[in-house]
Amino acid sequence: MAENIGTSNDGGGDGYGFKEQDHLLPIANVGRIMKQILPPNAKISKEAKETMQECVSEFISFVTGEASEKCRKERRKTVNGDDICWALATLGFDNYAVPLKRYLYKFREFEGDKAANQVKVSISNSKDDDDDEAQKQQQQSPLMFQHDWKP
């Protein structure tokens, strides 16, 4: 019985009750992201999507594992965006860490502005002011992804 520890009877698991596809990003999401960068008439084979799915899932696990180890050493239970940026830089992915750090800063700045604006909006009784404020927030959002950035 001891020799069965860590093995799976269904052939698709990892011995902990997870199937291989449970460790991968959904292939539809991977395909959608791939299509965003390609010309509209480009086709992507199933094999290409599956290969990319495995690669990005492994990359995310690799970076998250490094960040998680840092948190464990610091006796913290929550991995945050700064930990991910640190892990990217530590693992030699500075070309990704720097723009991600900028994005994280803008995201936090935007979230702070959004919270402050919600307080202002709740005080205001004018519906027109609420509509104008919502339009301003939408136009000023730094969270829109641009496909022309280079790591």
N, C-alpha and C positions, 0 to 999 in steps of 0.2 A: 504494500500500500504506500510506503514511503516514496517509492520511485515515481508515483503519479503526481507528486507535488510540483506545481509549476507547469503542468502540461494540460492540454485541452483535448477533450474527447471529440469535439465537433470539427477539428481541423482548422477552424477560422479564428480561434481565440488566442489569447495570450496567457492563459492560466489564471487570470484574475476576473474572468467573466466578461471581458470586453472582446468584441470581434474586431478584426482589422479595420473595417470601415468606420468603427466608432472612434478611431484615432485619426481619421482623415477629415479634412474639410469637405463639405458637400460638393460633389463634382459639378453640379449645376452652377454653384457660386464661382467655382474656379473657371469654368467655361465662360461665364458672364464677364469676369474680370479680364480674361484673355481677349475676348472679343472687343472690349473697349479700346484696346491699343491697336488693333488690326484694322485694315481697310474694310469697309462695309461688305464687300463681296468675298472676303476671305473665308475659307472653311477651316475648321479645326478637327482633326481626326480624334476619335475616341481614345486612341493610344496616347496622343499628345496630351489630352486632358488628364488622363490617368497618371501619366508621368509627372506632369506639373502638380497634380493633386498630391502625389507622394512627396515630391520635392518641397513644396511649400509647407506641408504638414510637418515634415522632418525639420525644416528650418525653424518654424515656430516653436516646436518642441525643444530644439537645441537652445534657442535664445531664452525661452521661458525657463528652461532648466537652470541656466546660468543665473538668471535673475532670482529664481527661487532659492538657489543655494546661497546667494548673497543675503537674502531675507532671513534664511534659516540661521546663518552665522550671526546676524544682527538681532536674532530672537524676535523677528516680526513674522506675522502670519499672512499679511497682505502684500502681494506684488503690485506695485503701481507703475505708472508710465515712466517715472524717473528710473526705476529699476530696469525696465526694458531698454531704455536708452543707454544706461550704464553697461548692460550686458552686450548690446550691439557694439559699443566702443571697445569693450574688453576683448571681445571675440574678433576684433579687427574689421568690423563693419562701420567704420567711421563715416563713410560716404552715406550711410543710411541713418546713423545715430544723430548727426548734426541737423539734417532737415526734419527728422522726427521730433527732436528736442524743440525746434522752432515751432512746429505744428502744435506740440503739446502746450507750449507757452501761450500761443494764440488761442487755442481751445480753452484753456483756463481763463484767459482774459475775457474771451467771449462769454463764457458761462457766468463769470462775475458780473459783466455788463448786463447780461440777460436777467440775472437775479435782481440787480438794482432797478432795471427797467420794469420788472414785474411789480415791484413795490410802488413805483411811480404810477403805473397803470392802474393798480388797485385803488390808489388814492383818487385818481381822476374819475369824474362821473361822466365825462363826455365820450360817447361812442366813437365820434370822429377822431378824437385824440388816440383812442385805442387802435383804430385802423391804421392811422399814420405811423404809430409806434411799431406795429407789427410789420409794416412795409419797410421801415428803416432797418429793423433787425434782419429782415430777409436780405436786404441789399448789402448790409455790412458784414454778413456772415463770412468769417475766414475759413469755414469748414467745408467749403466747396472744393472738391478735389480737382486739381489741374493735371492734365495728362502730359504736359510739356516739361515737367520738372525732371531734372537729371540727378541721380544720386551721386 
